[in-house]
Amino acid sequence: GEDVEPFRLDPDLAEWVVARAAGKKSIKGARNPGVKALWRAFRALAAARYHFRTEPELAQELLDMRDRIEALWIERT
């Protein structure tokens, strides 16, 4: 297996994860198309960061962008 890095979830993201694990399809604000797009962008940047983990500078740039998108998502949910 591959090594994995644990990370701490902020309360809003944790709420989403728990709701998803419980089988709920959405959380407050999630019906808004803009909020959905921000969440997809967050997930795409997280995936890109994972795939570029061997390139530290690019991985950090992707993390910074992901964090900014996450902040926008949190503001709107």
mmCIF file of the N, C-alpha and C atoms, coordinates in Angstrom:
data_MODEL
# 
_entry.id   MODEL 
# 
loop_
_atom_site.group_PDB 
_atom_site.id 
_atom_site.type_symbol 
_atom_site.label_atom_id 
_atom_site.label_alt_id 
_atom_site.label_comp_id 
_atom_site.label_asym_id 
_atom_site.label_entity_id 
_atom_site.label_seq_id 
_atom_site.pdbx_PDB_ins_code 
_atom_site.Cartn_x 
_atom_site.Cartn_y 
_atom_site.Cartn_z 
_atom_site.occupancy 
_atom_site.B_iso_or_equiv 
_atom_site.pdbx_formal_charge 
_atom_site.auth_seq_id 
_atom_site.auth_comp_id 
_atom_site.auth_asym_id 
_atom_site.auth_atom_id 
_atom_site.pdbx_PDB_model_num 
ATOM 1   N N  . GLY A 1 1  ? 0.790   -1.184 0.000  1.00 0.00 ? 1  GLY A N  1 
ATOM 2   C CA . GLY A 1 1  ? 0.000   0.000  0.000  1.00 0.00 ? 1  GLY A CA 1 
ATOM 3   C C  . GLY A 1 1  ? 0.836   1.253  0.000  1.00 0.00 ? 1  GLY A C  1 
ATOM 4   N N  . GLU A 1 2  ? 0.175   2.312  -0.341 1.00 0.00 ? 2  GLU A N  1 
ATOM 5   C CA . GLU A 1 2  ? 0.819   3.619  -0.364 1.00 0.00 ? 2  GLU A CA 1 
ATOM 6   C C  . GLU A 1 2  ? 0.693   4.289  0.991  1.00 0.00 ? 2  GLU A C  1 
ATOM 7   N N  . ASP A 1 3  ? 1.666   5.137  1.287  1.00 0.00 ? 3  ASP A N  1 
ATOM 8   C CA . ASP A 1 3  ? 1.571   5.942  2.498  1.00 0.00 ? 3  ASP A CA 1 
ATOM 9   C C  . ASP A 1 3  ? 0.507   7.007  2.277  1.00 0.00 ? 3  ASP A C  1 
ATOM 10  N N  . VAL A 1 4  ? -0.225  7.315  3.305  1.00 0.00 ? 4  VAL A N  1 
ATOM 11  C CA . VAL A 1 4  ? -1.243  8.360  3.229  1.00 0.00 ? 4  VAL A CA 1 
ATOM 12  C C  . VAL A 1 4  ? -0.955  9.403  4.289  1.00 0.00 ? 4  VAL A C  1 
ATOM 13  N N  . GLU A 1 5  ? -1.417  10.612 4.022  1.00 0.00 ? 5  GLU A N  1 
ATOM 14  C CA . GLU A 1 5  ? -1.243  11.698 4.971  1.00 0.00 ? 5  GLU A CA 1 
ATOM 15  C C  . GLU A 1 5  ? -2.585  12.023 5.607  1.00 0.00 ? 5  GLU A C  1 
ATOM 16  N N  . PRO A 1 6  ? -2.687  11.962 6.923  1.00 0.00 ? 6  PRO A N  1 
ATOM 17  C CA . PRO A 1 6  ? -3.932  12.382 7.565  1.00 0.00 ? 6  PRO A CA 1 
ATOM 18  C C  . PRO A 1 6  ? -4.024  13.907 7.534  1.00 0.00 ? 6  PRO A C  1 
ATOM 19  N N  . PHE A 1 7  ? -5.239  14.425 7.540  1.00 0.00 ? 7  PHE A N  1 
ATOM 20  C CA . PHE A 1 7  ? -5.407  15.864 7.643  1.00 0.00 ? 7  PHE A CA 1 
ATOM 21  C C  . PHE A 1 7  ? -6.635  16.157 8.479  1.00 0.00 ? 7  PHE A C  1 
ATOM 22  N N  . ARG A 1 8  ? -6.612  17.317 9.093  1.00 0.00 ? 8  ARG A N  1 
ATOM 23  C CA . ARG A 1 8  ? -7.695  17.753 9.973  1.00 0.00 ? 8  ARG A CA 1 
ATOM 24  C C  . ARG A 1 8  ? -8.760  18.443 9.126  1.00 0.00 ? 8  ARG A C  1 
ATOM 25  N N  . LEU A 1 9  ? -10.012 18.116 9.376  1.00 0.00 ? 9  LEU A N  1 
ATOM 26  C CA . LEU A 1 9  ? -11.119 18.735 8.666  1.00 0.00 ? 9  LEU A CA 1 
ATOM 27  C C  . LEU A 1 9  ? -11.671 19.886 9.487  1.00 0.00 ? 9  LEU A C  1 
ATOM 28  N N  . ASP A 1 10 ? -12.015 20.984 8.797  1.00 0.00 ? 10 ASP A N  1 
ATOM 29  C CA . ASP A 1 10 ? -12.676 22.056 9.522  1.00 0.00 ? 10 ASP A CA 1 
ATOM 30  C C  . ASP A 1 10 ? -14.116 21.620 9.801  1.00 0.00 ? 10 ASP A C  1 
ATOM 31  N N  . PRO A 1 11 ? -14.834 22.309 10.677 1.00 0.00 ? 11 PRO A N  1 
ATOM 32  C CA . PRO A 1 11 ? -16.172 21.860 11.078 1.00 0.00 ? 11 PRO A CA 1 
ATOM 33  C C  . PRO A 1 11 ? -17.155 21.703 9.912  1.00 0.00 ? 11 PRO A C  1 
ATOM 34  N N  . ASP A 1 12 ? -17.145 22.620 8.934  1.00 0.00 ? 12 ASP A N  1 
ATOM 35  C CA . ASP A 1 12 ? -18.078 22.518 7.816  1.00 0.00 ? 12 ASP A CA 1 
ATOM 36  C C  . ASP A 1 12 ? -17.776 21.309 6.948  1.00 0.00 ? 12 ASP A C  1 
ATOM 37  N N  . LEU A 1 13 ? -16.516 21.085 6.678  1.00 0.00 ? 13 LEU A N  1 
ATOM 38  C CA . LEU A 1 13 ? -16.127 19.939 5.869  1.00 0.00 ? 13 LEU A CA 1 
ATOM 39  C C  . LEU A 1 13 ? -16.414 18.645 6.623  1.00 0.00 ? 13 LEU A C  1 
ATOM 40  N N  . ALA A 1 14 ? -16.179 18.650 7.922  1.00 0.00 ? 14 ALA A N  1 
ATOM 41  C CA . ALA A 1 14 ? -16.480 17.476 8.741  1.00 0.00 ? 14 ALA A CA 1 
ATOM 42  C C  . ALA A 1 14 ? -17.979 17.178 8.707  1.00 0.00 ? 14 ALA A C  1 
ATOM 43  N N  . GLU A 1 15 ? -18.802 18.226 8.758  1.00 0.00 ? 15 GLU A N  1 
ATOM 44  C CA . GLU A 1 15 ? -20.260 18.051 8.678  1.00 0.00 ? 15 GLU A CA 1 
ATOM 45  C C  . GLU A 1 15 ? -20.633 17.376 7.361  1.00 0.00 ? 15 GLU A C  1 
ATOM 46  N N  . TRP A 1 16 ? -19.998 17.801 6.273  1.00 0.00 ? 16 TRP A N  1 
ATOM 47  C CA . TRP A 1 16 ? -20.276 17.212 4.964  1.00 0.00 ? 16 TRP A CA 1 
ATOM 48  C C  . TRP A 1 16 ? -19.884 15.737 4.951  1.00 0.00 ? 16 TRP A C  1 
ATOM 49  N N  . VAL A 1 17 ? -18.701 15.428 5.481  1.00 0.00 ? 17 VAL A N  1 
ATOM 50  C CA . VAL A 1 17 ? -18.220 14.043 5.494  1.00 0.00 ? 17 VAL A CA 1 
ATOM 51  C C  . VAL A 1 17 ? -19.164 13.160 6.308  1.00 0.00 ? 17 VAL A C  1 
ATOM 52  N N  . VAL A 1 18 ? -19.573 13.633 7.475  1.00 0.00 ? 18 VAL A N  1 
ATOM 53  C CA . VAL A 1 18 ? -20.478 12.859 8.326  1.00 0.00 ? 18 VAL A CA 1 
ATOM 54  C C  . VAL A 1 18 ? -21.829 12.670 7.633  1.00 0.00 ? 18 VAL A C  1 
ATOM 55  N N  . ALA A 1 19 ? -22.349 13.735 7.007  1.00 0.00 ? 19 ALA A N  1 
ATOM 56  C CA . ALA A 1 19 ? -23.624 13.629 6.292  1.00 0.00 ? 19 ALA A CA 1 
ATOM 57  C C  . ALA A 1 19 ? -23.510 12.628 5.150  1.00 0.00 ? 19 ALA A C  1 
ATOM 58  N N  . ARG A 1 20 ? -22.416 12.672 4.437  1.00 0.00 ? 20 ARG A N  1 
ATOM 59  C CA . ARG A 1 20 ? -22.183 11.754 3.319  1.00 0.00 ? 20 ARG A CA 1 
ATOM 60  C C  . ARG A 1 20 ? -22.101 10.308 3.817  1.00 0.00 ? 20 ARG A C  1 
ATOM 61  N N  . ALA A 1 21 ? -21.396 10.094 4.917  1.00 0.00 ? 21 ALA A N  1 
ATOM 62  C CA . ALA A 1 21 ? -21.259 8.748  5.479  1.00 0.00 ? 21 ALA A CA 1 
ATOM 63  C C  . ALA A 1 21 ? -22.610 8.216  5.960  1.00 0.00 ? 21 ALA A C  1 
ATOM 64  N N  . ALA A 1 22 ? -23.479 9.121  6.402  1.00 0.00 ? 22 ALA A N  1 
ATOM 65  C CA . ALA A 1 22 ? -24.804 8.725  6.875  1.00 0.00 ? 22 ALA A CA 1 
ATOM 66  C C  . ALA A 1 22 ? -25.788 8.534  5.726  1.00 0.00 ? 22 ALA A C  1 
ATOM 67  N N  . GLY A 1 23 ? -25.338 8.779  4.506  1.00 0.00 ? 23 GLY A N  1 
ATOM 68  C CA . GLY A 1 23 ? -26.191 8.573  3.346  1.00 0.00 ? 23 GLY A CA 1 
ATOM 69  C C  . GLY A 1 23 ? -26.989 9.779  2.919  1.00 0.00 ? 23 GLY A C  1 
ATOM 70  N N  . LYS A 1 24 ? -26.765 10.919 3.558  1.00 0.00 ? 24 LYS A N  1 
ATOM 71  C CA . LYS A 1 24 ? -27.463 12.136 3.164  1.00 0.00 ? 24 LYS A CA 1 
ATOM 72  C C  . LYS A 1 24 ? -26.757 12.708 1.946  1.00 0.00 ? 24 LYS A C  1 
ATOM 73  N N  . LYS A 1 25 ? -27.532 13.199 0.999  1.00 0.00 ? 25 LYS A N  1 
ATOM 74  C CA . LYS A 1 25 ? -26.952 13.673 -0.256 1.00 0.00 ? 25 LYS A CA 1 
ATOM 75  C C  . LYS A 1 25 ? -26.498 15.125 -0.212 1.00 0.00 ? 25 LYS A C  1 
ATOM 76  N N  . SER A 1 26 ? -26.992 15.916 0.719  1.00 0.00 ? 26 SER A N  1 
ATOM 77  C CA . SER A 1 26 ? -26.618 17.328 0.705  1.00 0.00 ? 26 SER A CA 1 
ATOM 78  C C  . SER A 1 26 ? -26.606 17.898 2.113  1.00 0.00 ? 26 SER A C  1 
ATOM 79  N N  . ILE A 1 27 ? -25.992 19.056 2.226  1.00 0.00 ? 27 ILE A N  1 
ATOM 80  C CA . ILE A 1 27 ? -26.004 19.809 3.473  1.00 0.00 ? 27 ILE A CA 1 
ATOM 81  C C  . ILE A 1 27 ? -26.509 21.203 3.153  1.00 0.00 ? 27 ILE A C  1 
ATOM 82  N N  . LYS A 1 28 ? -26.652 22.025 4.156  1.00 0.00 ? 28 LYS A N  1 
ATOM 83  C CA . LYS A 1 28 ? -27.173 23.370 3.947  1.00 0.00 ? 28 LYS A CA 1 
ATOM 84  C C  . LYS A 1 28 ? -26.397 24.096 2.848  1.00 0.00 ? 28 LYS A C  1 
ATOM 85  N N  . GLY A 1 29 ? -27.107 24.742 1.944  1.00 0.00 ? 29 GLY A N  1 
ATOM 86  C CA . GLY A 1 29 ? -26.468 25.503 0.881  1.00 0.00 ? 29 GLY A CA 1 
ATOM 87  C C  . GLY A 1 29 ? -25.998 24.676 -0.295 1.00 0.00 ? 29 GLY A C  1 
ATOM 88  N N  . ALA A 1 30 ? -26.036 23.358 -0.174 1.00 0.00 ? 30 ALA A N  1 
ATOM 89  C CA . ALA A 1 30 ? -25.458 22.512 -1.219 1.00 0.00 ? 30 ALA A CA 1 
ATOM 90  C C  . ALA A 1 30 ? -26.304 22.459 -2.487 1.00 0.00 ? 30 ALA A C  1 
ATOM 91  N N  . ARG A 1 31 ? -27.512 22.961 -2.454 1.00 0.00 ? 31 ARG A N  1 
ATOM 92  C CA . ARG A 1 31 ? -28.348 22.940 -3.654 1.00 0.00 ? 31 ARG A CA 1 
ATOM 93  C C  . ARG A 1 31 ? -27.979 24.066 -4.614 1.00 0.00 ? 31 ARG A C  1 
ATOM 94  N N  . ASN A 1 32 ? -27.269 25.031 -4.160 1.00 0.00 ? 32 ASN A N  1 
ATOM 95  C CA . ASN A 1 32 ? -26.843 26.156 -4.985 1.00 0.00 ? 32 ASN A CA 1 
ATOM 96  C C  . ASN A 1 32 ? -25.803 25.677 -5.998 1.00 0.00 ? 32 ASN A C  1 
ATOM 97  N N  . PRO A 1 33 ? -26.010 25.927 -7.304 1.00 0.00 ? 33 PRO A N  1 
ATOM 98  C CA . PRO A 1 33 ? -25.049 25.472 -8.314 1.00 0.00 ? 33 PRO A CA 1 
ATOM 99  C C  . PRO A 1 33 ? -23.643 26.036 -8.111 1.00 0.00 ? 33 PRO A C  1 
ATOM 100 N N  . GLY A 1 34 ? -23.552 27.256 -7.628 1.00 0.00 ? 34 GLY A N  1 
ATOM 101 C CA . GLY A 1 34 ? -22.242 27.848 -7.372 1.00 0.00 ? 34 GLY A CA 1 
ATOM 102 C C  . GLY A 1 34 ? -21.500 27.132 -6.259 1.00 0.00 ? 34 GLY A C  1 
ATOM 103 N N  . VAL A 1 35 ? -22.226 26.771 -5.206 1.00 0.00 ? 35 VAL A N  1 
ATOM 104 C CA . VAL A 1 35 ? -21.631 26.036 -4.091 1.00 0.00 ? 35 VAL A CA 1 
ATOM 105 C C  . VAL A 1 35 ? -21.174 24.657 -4.562 1.00 0.00 ? 35 VAL A C  1 
ATOM 106 N N  . LYS A 1 36 ? -21.987 24.023 -5.392 1.00 0.00 ? 36 LYS A N  1 
ATOM 107 C CA . LYS A 1 36 ? -21.611 22.719 -5.938 1.00 0.00 ? 36 LYS A CA 1 
ATOM 108 C C  . LYS A 1 36 ? -20.341 22.829 -6.773 1.00 0.00 ? 36 LYS A C  1 
ATOM 109 N N  . ALA A 1 37 ? -20.242 23.880 -7.570 1.00 0.00 ? 37 ALA A N  1 
ATOM 110 C CA . ALA A 1 37 ? -19.052 24.081 -8.405 1.00 0.00 ? 37 ALA A CA 1 
ATOM 111 C C  . ALA A 1 37 ? -17.810 24.306 -7.551 1.00 0.00 ? 37 ALA A C  1 
ATOM 112 N N  . LEU A 1 38 ? -17.947 25.064 -6.473 1.00 0.00 ? 38 LEU A N  1 
ATOM 113 C CA . LEU A 1 38 ? -16.811 25.267 -5.575 1.00 0.00 ? 38 LEU A CA 1 
ATOM 114 C C  . LEU A 1 38 ? -16.369 23.944 -4.965 1.00 0.00 ? 38 LEU A C  1 
ATOM 115 N N  . TRP A 1 39 ? -17.325 23.109 -4.573 1.00 0.00 ? 39 TRP A N  1 
ATOM 116 C CA . TRP A 1 39 ? -16.973 21.821 -3.982 1.00 0.00 ? 39 TRP A CA 1 
ATOM 117 C C  . TRP A 1 39 ? -16.250 20.938 -5.001 1.00 0.00 ? 39 TRP A C  1 
ATOM 118 N N  . ARG A 1 40 ? -16.725 20.941 -6.254 1.00 0.00 ? 40 ARG A N  1 
ATOM 119 C CA . ARG A 1 40 ? -16.046 20.153 -7.290 1.00 0.00 ? 40 ARG A CA 1 
ATOM 120 C C  . ARG A 1 40 ? -14.632 20.669 -7.521 1.00 0.00 ? 40 ARG A C  1 
ATOM 121 N N  . ALA A 1 41 ? -14.458 21.991 -7.500 1.00 0.00 ? 41 ALA A N  1 
ATOM 122 C CA . ALA A 1 41 ? -13.120 22.571 -7.668 1.00 0.00 ? 41 ALA A CA 1 
ATOM 123 C C  . ALA A 1 41 ? -12.211 22.156 -6.518 1.00 0.00 ? 41 ALA A C  1 
ATOM 124 N N  . PHE A 1 42 ? -12.733 22.182 -5.301 1.00 0.00 ? 42 PHE A N  1 
ATOM 125 C CA . PHE A 1 42 ? -11.960 21.753 -4.133 1.00 0.00 ? 42 PHE A CA 1 
ATOM 126 C C  . PHE A 1 42 ? -11.495 20.315 -4.305 1.00 0.00 ? 42 PHE A C  1 
ATOM 127 N N  . ARG A 1 43 ? -12.413 19.443 -4.693 1.00 0.00 ? 43 ARG A N  1 
ATOM 128 C CA . ARG A 1 43 ? -12.068 18.027 -4.865 1.00 0.00 ? 43 ARG A CA 1 
ATOM 129 C C  . ARG A 1 43 ? -11.056 17.829 -5.983 1.00 0.00 ? 43 ARG A C  1 
ATOM 130 N N  . ALA A 1 44 ? -11.210 18.566 -7.078 1.00 0.00 ? 44 ALA A N  1 
ATOM 131 C CA . ALA A 1 44 ? -10.270 18.438 -8.199 1.00 0.00 ? 44 ALA A CA 1 
ATOM 132 C C  . ALA A 1 44 ? -8.870  18.888 -7.795 1.00 0.00 ? 44 ALA A C  1 
ATOM 133 N N  . LEU A 1 45 ? -8.781  19.987 -7.057 1.00 0.00 ? 45 LEU A N  1 
ATOM 134 C CA . LEU A 1 45 ? -7.469  20.465 -6.607 1.00 0.00 ? 45 LEU A CA 1 
ATOM 135 C C  . LEU A 1 45 ? -6.845  19.501 -5.603 1.00 0.00 ? 45 LEU A C  1 
ATOM 136 N N  . ALA A 1 46 ? -7.659  18.913 -4.740 1.00 0.00 ? 46 ALA A N  1 
ATOM 137 C CA . ALA A 1 46 ? -7.139  17.923 -3.789 1.00 0.00 ? 46 ALA A CA 1 
ATOM 138 C C  . ALA A 1 46 ? -6.588  16.711 -4.537 1.00 0.00 ? 46 ALA A C  1 
ATOM 139 N N  . ALA A 1 47 ? -7.295  16.275 -5.577 1.00 0.00 ? 47 ALA A N  1 
ATOM 140 C CA . ALA A 1 47 ? -6.829  15.135 -6.371 1.00 0.00 ? 47 ALA A CA 1 
ATOM 141 C C  . ALA A 1 47 ? -5.543  15.481 -7.112 1.00 0.00 ? 47 ALA A C  1 
ATOM 142 N N  . ALA A 1 48 ? -5.495  16.668 -7.690 1.00 0.00 ? 48 ALA A N  1 
ATOM 143 C CA . ALA A 1 48 ? -4.289  17.088 -8.408 1.00 0.00 ? 48 ALA A CA 1 
ATOM 144 C C  . ALA A 1 48 ? -3.098  17.145 -7.458 1.00 0.00 ? 48 ALA A C  1 
ATOM 145 N N  . ARG A 1 49 ? -3.320  17.676 -6.268 1.00 0.00 ? 49 ARG A N  1 
ATOM 146 C CA . ARG A 1 49 ? -2.235  17.743 -5.280 1.00 0.00 ? 49 ARG A CA 1 
ATOM 147 C C  . ARG A 1 49 ? -1.726  16.345 -4.948 1.00 0.00 ? 49 ARG A C  1 
ATOM 148 N N  . TYR A 1 50 ? -2.626  15.409 -4.794 1.00 0.00 ? 50 TYR A N  1 
ATOM 149 C CA . TYR A 1 50 ? -2.230  14.030 -4.501 1.00 0.00 ? 50 TYR A CA 1 
ATOM 150 C C  . TYR A 1 50 ? -1.354  13.478 -5.624 1.00 0.00 ? 50 TYR A C  1 
ATOM 151 N N  . HIS A 1 51 ? -1.762  13.691 -6.861 1.00 0.00 ? 51 HIS A N  1 
ATOM 152 C CA . HIS A 1 51 ? -1.028  13.142 -7.999 1.00 0.00 ? 51 HIS A CA 1 
ATOM 153 C C  . HIS A 1 51 ? 0.315   13.832 -8.227 1.00 0.00 ? 51 HIS A C  1 
ATOM 154 N N  . PHE A 1 52 ? 0.445   15.066 -7.772 1.00 0.00 ? 52 PHE A N  1 
ATOM 155 C CA . PHE A 1 52 ? 1.706   15.800 -7.917 1.00 0.00 ? 52 PHE A CA 1 
ATOM 156 C C  . PHE A 1 52 ? 2.482   15.867 -6.605 1.00 0.00 ? 52 PHE A C  1 
ATOM 157 N N  . ARG A 1 53 ? 2.215   14.950 -5.695 1.00 0.00 ? 53 ARG A N  1 
ATOM 158 C CA . ARG A 1 53 ? 2.867   14.980 -4.379 1.00 0.00 ? 53 ARG A CA 1 
ATOM 159 C C  . ARG A 1 53 ? 4.381   14.836 -4.460 1.00 0.00 ? 53 ARG A C  1 
ATOM 160 N N  . THR A 1 54 ? 4.917   14.340 -5.567 1.00 0.00 ? 54 THR A N  1 
ATOM 161 C CA . THR A 1 54 ? 6.371   14.209 -5.718 1.00 0.00 ? 54 THR A CA 1 
ATOM 162 C C  . THR A 1 54 ? 7.011   15.496 -6.211 1.00 0.00 ? 54 THR A C  1 
ATOM 163 N N  . GLU A 1 55 ? 6.182   16.518 -6.486 1.00 0.00 ? 55 GLU A N  1 
ATOM 164 C CA . GLU A 1 55 ? 6.681   17.827 -6.910 1.00 0.00 ? 55 GLU A CA 1 
ATOM 165 C C  . GLU A 1 55 ? 6.272   18.853 -5.851 1.00 0.00 ? 55 GLU A C  1 
ATOM 166 N N  . PRO A 1 56 ? 7.111   19.056 -4.840 1.00 0.00 ? 56 PRO A N  1 
ATOM 167 C CA . PRO A 1 56 ? 6.728   19.871 -3.679 1.00 0.00 ? 56 PRO A CA 1 
ATOM 168 C C  . PRO A 1 56 ? 6.240   21.285 -4.005 1.00 0.00 ? 56 PRO A C  1 
ATOM 169 N N  . GLU A 1 57 ? 6.878   21.977 -4.934 1.00 0.00 ? 57 GLU A N  1 
ATOM 170 C CA . GLU A 1 57 ? 6.456   23.350 -5.233 1.00 0.00 ? 57 GLU A CA 1 
ATOM 171 C C  . GLU A 1 57 ? 5.059   23.377 -5.837 1.00 0.00 ? 57 GLU A C  1 
ATOM 172 N N  . LEU A 1 58 ? 4.816   22.490 -6.792 1.00 0.00 ? 58 LEU A N  1 
ATOM 173 C CA . LEU A 1 58 ? 3.498   22.428 -7.417 1.00 0.00 ? 58 LEU A CA 1 
ATOM 174 C C  . LEU A 1 58 ? 2.451   21.957 -6.410 1.00 0.00 ? 58 LEU A C  1 
ATOM 175 N N  . ALA A 1 59 ? 2.793   20.974 -5.605 1.00 0.00 ? 59 ALA A N  1 
ATOM 176 C CA . ALA A 1 59 ? 1.861   20.478 -4.592 1.00 0.00 ? 59 ALA A CA 1 
ATOM 177 C C  . ALA A 1 59 ? 1.469   21.600 -3.629 1.00 0.00 ? 59 ALA A C  1 
ATOM 178 N N  . GLN A 1 60 ? 2.416   22.443 -3.256 1.00 0.00 ? 60 GLN A N  1 
ATOM 179 C CA . GLN A 1 60 ? 2.114   23.557 -2.354 1.00 0.00 ? 60 GLN A CA 1 
ATOM 180 C C  . GLN A 1 60 ? 1.220   24.587 -3.033 1.00 0.00 ? 60 GLN A C  1 
ATOM 181 N N  . GLU A 1 61 ? 1.491   24.869 -4.298 1.00 0.00 ? 61 GLU A N  1 
ATOM 182 C CA . GLU A 1 61 ? 0.656   25.816 -5.037 1.00 0.00 ? 61 GLU A CA 1 
ATOM 183 C C  . GLU A 1 61 ? -0.781  25.295 -5.146 1.00 0.00 ? 61 GLU A C  1 
ATOM 184 N N  . LEU A 1 62 ? -0.920  24.010 -5.421 1.00 0.00 ? 62 LEU A N  1 
ATOM 185 C CA . LEU A 1 62 ? -2.251  23.404 -5.488 1.00 0.00 ? 62 LEU A CA 1 
ATOM 186 C C  . LEU A 1 62 ? -2.941  23.445 -4.126 1.00 0.00 ? 62 LEU A C  1 
ATOM 187 N N  . LEU A 1 63 ? -2.191  23.206 -3.060 1.00 0.00 ? 63 LEU A N  1 
ATOM 188 C CA . LEU A 1 63 ? -2.749  23.283 -1.708 1.00 0.00 ? 63 LEU A CA 1 
ATOM 189 C C  . LEU A 1 63 ? -3.241  24.693 -1.406 1.00 0.00 ? 63 LEU A C  1 
ATOM 190 N N  . ASP A 1 64 ? -2.456  25.696 -1.786 1.00 0.00 ? 64 ASP A N  1 
ATOM 191 C CA . ASP A 1 64 ? -2.866  27.084 -1.554 1.00 0.00 ? 64 ASP A CA 1 
ATOM 192 C C  . ASP A 1 64 ? -4.164  27.408 -2.292 1.00 0.00 ? 64 ASP A C  1 
ATOM 193 N N  . MET A 1 65 ? -4.257  26.968 -3.556 1.00 0.00 ? 65 MET A N  1 
ATOM 194 C CA . MET A 1 65 ? -5.486  27.195 -4.326 1.00 0.00 ? 65 MET A CA 1 
ATOM 195 C C  . MET A 1 65 ? -6.657  26.450 -3.702 1.00 0.00 ? 65 MET A C  1 
ATOM 196 N N  . ARG A 1 66 ? -6.417  25.209 -3.286 1.00 0.00 ? 66 ARG A N  1 
ATOM 197 C CA . ARG A 1 66 ? -7.467  24.412 -2.657 1.00 0.00 ? 66 ARG A CA 1 
ATOM 198 C C  . ARG A 1 66 ? -7.970  25.084 -1.387 1.00 0.00 ? 66 ARG A C  1 
ATOM 199 N N  . ASP A 1 67 ? -7.045  25.604 -0.588 1.00 0.00 ? 67 ASP A N  1 
ATOM 200 C CA . ASP A 1 67 ? -7.433  26.280 0.650  1.00 0.00 ? 67 ASP A CA 1 
ATOM 201 C C  . ASP A 1 67 ? -8.282  27.515 0.371  1.00 0.00 ? 67 ASP A C  1 
ATOM 202 N N  . ARG A 1 68 ? -7.947  28.255 -0.688 1.00 0.00 ? 68 ARG A N  1 
ATOM 203 C CA . ARG A 1 68 ? -8.726  29.450 -1.048 1.00 0.00 ? 68 ARG A CA 1 
ATOM 204 C C  . ARG A 1 68 ? -10.138 29.047 -1.490 1.00 0.00 ? 68 ARG A C  1 
ATOM 205 N N  . ILE A 1 69 ? -10.229 28.006 -2.305 1.00 0.00 ? 69 ILE A N  1 
ATOM 206 C CA . ILE A 1 69 ? -11.536 27.517 -2.753 1.00 0.00 ? 69 ILE A CA 1 
ATOM 207 C C  . ILE A 1 69 ? -12.348 27.017 -1.555 1.00 0.00 ? 69 ILE A C  1 
ATOM 208 N N  . GLU A 1 70 ? -11.681 26.333 -0.630 1.00 0.00 ? 70 GLU A N  1 
ATOM 209 C CA . GLU A 1 70 ? -12.367 25.844 0.570  1.00 0.00 ? 70 GLU A CA 1 
ATOM 210 C C  . GLU A 1 70 ? -12.933 27.009 1.377  1.00 0.00 ? 70 GLU A C  1 
ATOM 211 N N  . ALA A 1 71 ? -12.162 28.075 1.506  1.00 0.00 ? 71 ALA A N  1 
ATOM 212 C CA . ALA A 1 71 ? -12.633 29.245 2.252  1.00 0.00 ? 71 ALA A CA 1 
ATOM 213 C C  . ALA A 1 71 ? -13.875 29.847 1.590  1.00 0.00 ? 71 ALA A C  1 
ATOM 214 N N  . LEU A 1 72 ? -13.869 29.928 0.267  1.00 0.00 ? 72 LEU A N  1 
ATOM 215 C CA . LEU A 1 72 ? -15.039 30.443 -0.451 1.00 0.00 ? 72 LEU A CA 1 
ATOM 216 C C  . LEU A 1 72 ? -16.245 29.528 -0.247 1.00 0.00 ? 72 LEU A C  1 
ATOM 217 N N  . TRP A 1 73 ? -16.012 28.223 -0.286 1.00 0.00 ? 73 TRP A N  1 
ATOM 218 C CA . TRP A 1 73 ? -17.090 27.254 -0.101 1.00 0.00 ? 73 TRP A CA 1 
ATOM 219 C C  . TRP A 1 73 ? -17.696 27.391 1.303  1.00 0.00 ? 73 TRP A C  1 
ATOM 220 N N  . ILE A 1 74 ? -16.826 27.516 2.302  1.00 0.00 ? 74 ILE A N  1 
ATOM 221 C CA . ILE A 1 74 ? -17.293 27.642 3.688  1.00 0.00 ? 74 ILE A CA 1 
ATOM 222 C C  . ILE A 1 74 ? -18.110 28.917 3.874  1.00 0.00 ? 74 ILE A C  1 
ATOM 223 N N  . GLU A 1 75 ? -17.682 30.014 3.250  1.00 0.00 ? 75 GLU A N  1 
ATOM 224 C CA . GLU A 1 75 ? -18.416 31.282 3.357  1.00 0.00 ? 75 GLU A CA 1 
ATOM 225 C C  . GLU A 1 75 ? -19.840 31.165 2.831  1.00 0.00 ? 75 GLU A C  1 
ATOM 226 N N  . ARG A 1 76 ? -20.054 30.266 1.888  1.00 0.00 ? 76 ARG A N  1 
ATOM 227 C CA . ARG A 1 76 ? -21.342 30.194 1.211  1.00 0.00 ? 76 ARG A CA 1 
ATOM 228 C C  . ARG A 1 76 ? -22.207 29.011 1.624  1.00 0.00 ? 76 ARG A C  1 
ATOM 229 N N  . THR A 1 77 ? -21.728 28.217 2.577  1.00 0.00 ? 77 THR A N  1 
ATOM 230 C CA . THR A 1 77 ? -22.551 27.093 3.033  1.00 0.00 ? 77 THR A CA 1 
ATOM 231 C C  . THR A 1 77 ? -22.989 27.315 4.460  1.00 0.00 ? 77 THR A C  1 
# 
